[in-house]
């Protein structure tokens, strides 16, 4: 138990756990599990939190869990969130601790788990000096942007209300030692849609007796390219991608139906809604003009991750103490999505980008690639930096 904690003592508290952080990261890296299947992962996290003296509740959002750390006195509540799922990728990194189960932590969630656990353990050691509560949330199924809402629908914020929320995403395209803290958008919205065009099947040699959904879907895809180029303002970011098309059974058969699925990305909620509404309008009117009909469905999605500017200034101040003035700064928003957005939409919060790049020589010699690649890897030196930001922020908020 630490007798007296000062801001100056925090780096040494973190440094003392450096070797354990690497061990923990590699433990979780070797056992990746897909969204809502993170059973072994959740058990391992719960064991560590219980051993650190936290109250733990499991089964929130299926495989999500919460650890509660109470200070010696009442006060405000800080929430720290980490995502825990892997991806359906066969790992090709060649690391000694690489996964072998056809799944992979190819987006750094093994690091997110490690940083949240380590912060919980350090803060538990000094809980007698804290006034308030820290809620550690370990969220499943981020990669399919469904886990946050699953936990919220299970009553996460009803049972564990918070005054602020923090999270981090390590990023192997940002230099290690740099922390991106944006005052607004961090990640884009991410929506998946399904569009089905209903026609009338028939013989390929007699198209006049059929209603061809292939011709209609082709026209819809082509016309939809004008949504971003002609309807979204030039200074706004928007992406509309058609990723897969399914329909037909033979070269000489006109199908009854054709289905296309895709994704929409935007940095603002207004642009997100605009693209989705325009796509639905174009689908309906073009299909009708070609004697067909259409069904438009949003499968699932999440809003853009937008930081609270006041909380961002606060986190920047503490991150600057960790990486130095000028190294904690605004970073260009990234067009990927993350359902940390659901947390920031409900509680003033910040999702900071943690630089985790290897040096150029290491990247070249090992063939390291970016996120969601079978050769993805990141610099473990970033772990201590992320943990220190969490600990400094928590101590400041609860003292």
C-alpha positions, 0 to 999 in steps of 0.5 A: 500500500502506498502511504503518500501519493503525489503527482511526482510519484506516479511515474515510478508507480507505473514504471514498477509495473512495466514488465507485468504490463508486457506480460499481460499484453502478451497473455491477452494477445494469445487468446483473442475472441470475437465479439460476444464470444469473449468468455476466456478474456472476460474471466481473465480480466475479472480475476485480475480485478477481483485480486486487486480488490475491485467489485466486479459484475460480469455478464453486462452486454453478454460478455462485458464486465465492470469493475468498481473501485471506491475511494475512501471518501464520497465524490465524483465518478470517473469511467474508464472504458476499454474494448476487449474483442478480436478479429477473424484474422489468422495472425501472420506476425511470427511473434512468439506469443502470436495467436493460433486460433484463427482470431487475432488482436489486430487492432490493439485491444489487447493493449487497451485491456492491459492499460485499464487493468494496470490502471485499476491495480495502481489506483486500488493501491492508493484508493485510501487517498481518493474521494469518489469512484472509478468505474472500469468498463470492459466492453465486448464487440467493438469491432461490430460496433454493437457491444456498447449498446448491448451494455447500455441496454443492459443498464450500464449507465443506470447502475453505474452513472458517471461524471466523465468517461475516458478511453484510449485507442493505440494507433501504430501510425502515430509515433510512440511518445505522441498522444492525440487529444482532439477537442472535437471529432476523433473517429467517423460514424460507421453504419452498415446498410443493406439494400435489396432491389425487387424485380421479376425473374425471367429468361435472360433472352426475354428481358421485356417479360421480366423486371431486371434488378441487376440493371436497377442496382447498377443504376442505383450504385452509379447515381449514389456516387453523386451523394458525396460529390454533389450533396455533401458540402465540400468541407465535410467528410463523407464516405459511401462504399458498396462492399458486396453484391449478391444476386442471380443464379445463372447467366441466362436467368434474370433474378427476382432480387439483388442485394447490396451491402455497404458502409457509410462514414462521416465526421458529423452526425448531420452528414451521417444522416444526410448520406443515409437519407439520400441513399434511401431516396435514390434507391427508391426513386431509381428502382421505381423508374425502372419498374422495380422496388427497393427495401433499405435497411440500416443493419447496425452502426455507431455515431462519430466519436466526438470529444468534449472540449472541456474534458479534452483540455483537461486530458491534454494537460495531464498527457503533456506531463507524460509525453512533454509539451507539444507531444500531446496535441490535436490529431487528424480525425480518422475515418474508422468507427468505434462505439466509444461514441455511445459513451461520449454521447451520454457522458462528457468524455475523451477518447485519446489516440495513443501513439504506438508506432515502431521505428521505421527500421523495425517496421521494414525488417518485420513487415509490420502493417496497419490495423486490421492486417494479419501482420499488425503490431505495435510498440509496447513502450506505449503501454506505460504512457497510456496507463500514466495518463489514466492514473494522473487523470483519475487522481486529479479528478478524485482528489 
